[in-house]
Amino acid sequence: MNMKKIIINADDFGMSRIFNNAILELLEMDFIKSTSVLVTRGIENQLDQVEKLKDLKNQKDISIGLHFESDKNDQDYNNLIQNIDNQNDIFIKYLGTKPTHIDKHKQVYSKEEAKAMVDFAVRNNIFIRNSSSGLIQEYKKRVKTSDRIIFLLEESMDDIKSKLLNKVNENEIMEIIAHPRRFDPACKSSLNKDREKDYNNILELVPFLEKNNIAIINQKDI
């Protein structure tokens, strides 16, 4: 029997120990099957949580991607390639494997950045997020990616459920971008206050998916 398929990706693992715990909980419950890791925010001080993430990967075959960060003021292609490779090296050092996908922390800033990310994805044969900037869309035929994306924070649950039922075809892949956490008073992220809402929305969404025969997959399944 055919099933609609979606990816629910938890962004920003590595930003905060409090955030990490919420992501690990959702992975343990099988409510999500993928996360993306920031490697430049002190991951060397989160090694116990990184080990837990690695254990879950081995137990549940989850996807763990590189959540790439860049300097908006430095969009030189060669510098971007070097920056991605440097972050990839850190990722491999701590996770013990290459990322299963690459996506961007905040938006893709330029065509040069989109091309650098696509080239990295092609070189490593991995999934890349179909960025909301539209820049990745220009290279869609070269890469494994989703057909459409939804930011969980930006739409009501009723609208998301309606889209899943009425606007996603069985041959399409939708990626839901989530930032599920609990509030961290030490974190300066602009999404800090909304992260618990994302966590609770996922708890509500998953039973709906099961009821309506919509499968949660990850980037390795594409």
C-alpha positions in Angstrom: 0.0 0.0 0.0 1.3 3.4 -0.9 2.0 5.9 1.8 2.7 9.6 2.0 6.2 10.3 3.4 7.6 13.2 5.4 10.8 14.1 7.1 10.7 15.8 10.5 14.1 17.2 11.1 15.2 18.7 14.4 17.6 21.6 13.7 20.3 23.0 16.0 21.6 20.0 17.9 24.7 21.3 19.5 23.4 24.8 20.3 22.5 24.0 23.9 22.6 21.1 26.2 18.9 21.8 27.1 18.0 21.7 23.5 20.0 18.6 22.9 18.1 16.7 25.6 14.7 17.5 24.0 15.9 16.2 20.6 17.3 13.1 22.1 14.0 12.4 23.8 12.1 12.7 20.5 14.6 10.4 18.8 14.2 7.8 21.5 10.4 7.9 21.2 10.7 7.5 17.4 8.7 10.8 17.0 11.5 12.1 14.7 14.2 10.2 12.7 16.7 13.0 11.9 18.5 15.9 13.3 21.2 18.4 12.1 24.2 19.3 14.2 25.9 22.6 14.7 29.6 21.8 15.2 30.8 25.4 16.0 28.8 26.0 19.2 30.9 24.1 21.7 30.2 20.5 20.7 33.4 19.5 22.5 31.6 20.3 25.8 28.6 18.1 24.9 30.4 14.8 24.4 28.1 12.7 26.6 25.1 13.9 24.5 27.0 13.3 21.3 27.7 9.7 22.5 24.0 9.3 23.2 23.2 10.5 19.7 25.7 8.1 18.2 24.1 5.3 20.2 20.7 6.2 18.9 22.0 6.2 15.3 23.3 2.7 15.8 20.1 1.5 17.4 17.6 3.2 15.2 19.4 4.1 12.0 18.6 7.8 12.3 19.9 10.5 10.0 22.4 13.0 11.4 23.3 15.9 9.2 25.6 18.9 9.2 23.8 22.2 10.1 26.1 24.5 8.2 26.9 28.0 9.5 28.4 30.7 7.4 29.4 34.3 7.5 26.9 36.5 5.7 29.6 38.9 4.8 31.9 36.3 3.3 30.2 34.7 0.4 33.2 33.9 -1.7 32.7 30.4 -3.2 36.2 29.1 -2.4 36.0 30.3 1.2 32.5 28.7 1.5 33.8 25.4 0.2 36.6 25.5 2.7 34.2 26.5 5.5 31.9 23.5 4.7 34.9 21.1 4.6 36.2 22.4 7.9 32.8 21.9 9.6 32.5 18.5 8.0 35.9 17.6 9.5 34.7 18.6 12.9 31.5 16.6 12.4 33.4 13.5 11.5 35.8 13.9 14.4 33.0 13.9 17.0 30.3 11.8 15.3 32.6 9.2 13.8 31.0 9.3 10.4 30.2 11.6 7.6 26.8 13.5 7.7 23.8 11.9 6.0 22.6 15.4 4.8 23.4 19.0 4.8 21.2 22.0 5.6 21.7 25.6 6.5 21.5 27.4 9.8 19.3 30.3 9.0 18.8 31.1 5.3 21.1 30.4 2.3 22.6 33.9 1.7 23.7 33.8 -1.9 24.0 31.8 -5.2 27.6 31.1 -4.3 26.6 29.5 -1.0 23.9 27.5 -2.7 26.4 26.2 -5.2 29.0 25.4 -2.6 26.4 23.4 -0.5 25.1 21.6 -3.6 28.7 20.7 -4.7 29.4 19.3 -1.2 26.1 17.3 -1.3 27.0 15.9 -4.8 30.6 15.1 -3.8 29.4 13.2 -0.8 26.2 11.7 -2.3 24.0 13.1 0.5 20.6 14.8 0.8 20.4 18.6 0.9 17.5 20.6 2.1 15.4 22.3 -0.5 16.0 25.8 0.9 13.2 28.3 1.3 15.4 30.9 -0.3 14.8 29.1 -3.6 18.5 29.0 -4.4 18.9 25.3 -3.9 15.8 24.8 -6.2 18.0 25.9 -9.1 20.2 22.8 -8.7 17.4 20.4 -7.7 18.1 18.0 -10.6 21.7 17.4 -9.3 20.8 16.4 -5.8 18.7 14.3 -3.5 16.2 16.7 -1.9 12.6 17.2 -0.7 9.8 18.5 -2.9 8.6 21.0 -0.4 9.4 22.3 3.1 7.3 23.6 6.0 8.7 25.5 9.1 6.7 24.0 12.0 6.9 27.3 13.9 5.4 29.4 11.0 2.2 27.6 10.4 -0.7 26.4 12.5 -1.2 22.7 13.2 -4.5 22.8 11.4 -2.9 24.2 8.2 -0.1 21.7 8.4 -2.5 18.8 8.8 -4.6 20.1 5.9 -1.6 20.4 3.6 -0.5 16.8 4.5 -3.9 15.5 3.7 -4.8 17.5 0.7 -1.7 19.0 -1.0 1.0 16.3 -0.6 1.0 13.6 -3.3 2.1 10.1 -2.6 5.2 10.5 -4.8 6.3 13.7 -3.0 8.5 14.2 0.0 7.8 17.0 2.5 10.4 18.1 5.0 9.1 19.6 8.2 11.7 21.8 9.8 11.5 21.9 13.6 13.3 23.4 16.5 12.1 21.2 19.3 13.6 22.2 22.7 12.8 23.4 26.1 13.5 27.0 27.1 17.1 27.7 27.9 17.6 31.0 29.7 21.3 31.0 28.7 20.6 30.8 25.0 20.3 33.9 22.9 18.6 32.2 19.9 15.7 34.2 18.4 13.7 31.1 18.5 14.4 30.3 22.1 10.9 31.1 23.5 9.2 29.1 20.7 11.1 25.9 20.9 8.9 24.3 23.5 5.9 24.9 21.2 7.7 23.0 18.5 8.3 20.1 20.9 4.7 20.0 21.8 3.5 20.3 18.2 5.6 17.2 17.3 3.9 15.3 20.1 0.5 16.3 18.6 1.5 15.7 15.0 2.9 12.2 15.2 -0.4 10.4 16.2 -2.1 12.3 13.4 0.4 10.9 10.9 -0.1 7.4 12.2 -3.8 7.7 12.0 -3.6 8.9 8.4 -1.1 6.5 7.1 1.7 9.0 6.7 5.2 7.6 7.2 8.0 9.4 9.0 11.2 8.8 7.1 14.7 10.3 7.1 17.1 11.7 4.6 18.8 8.3 4.0 15.5 7.0 2.7 15.5 9.4 -0.3 
